[in-house]
């Protein structure tokens, strides 16, 4: 039973446009959510996170939205740049669990 | 970035042989993790450690064991490698000071092929 799902394996957008990556979760005990970015042949790196007490967190071109009632979060990248082309993983954590559950990832391609 | 390295970076081995992957971090992080990444499966937790000699199983722990005798080192052992364990393995660490908000720092990965 997959608790964190990224239903779109891939997404292609034009440079300068908005990229929206989606993530759904099933476990209502999750109270912290993170997005990681991964380039080929490298390990994932942290991008942005959000606590369940918030519904939005913004960091430059990246904004994460959380809809707790729908158990859904999304990552918005505006404007998208070719360097944003990577695999994006959504992750969810429970308080004091000491570990995160990851989704399968979405491969974003930003075309020049 | 946390200083976290993995060795070897690439390994080809045969079915039935033992394999040990090493993860080394220089940040004095309390928590360390081993994941595998396979196409269509994202990152799946194998084992994790919350301190020296303290380890616990993740969601795909069968066929794997771990050891942590020092804060900086976390070893993953495949006692008898199988072809289904062909994967890319990532190690990660986090300080553990704030369990909820601590992000994980990942190593560069080890590509393991079991023939």
Interface residues (C-beta under 8 A of the other chain):
Chain A: X6 X9 X31 X32 X34 X36 X41 X42 X43 X44 X45 X46 X49 X51 X89 X93 X95 X96 X97 X98 X99 X100 X101 X102 X103 X104 X105
Chain B: X1 X4 X31 X33 X35 X40 X41 X42 X43 X44 X45 X48 X50 X58 X90 X92 X96 X99 X100 X101 X103 X104 X105 X106 X107 X108 X109
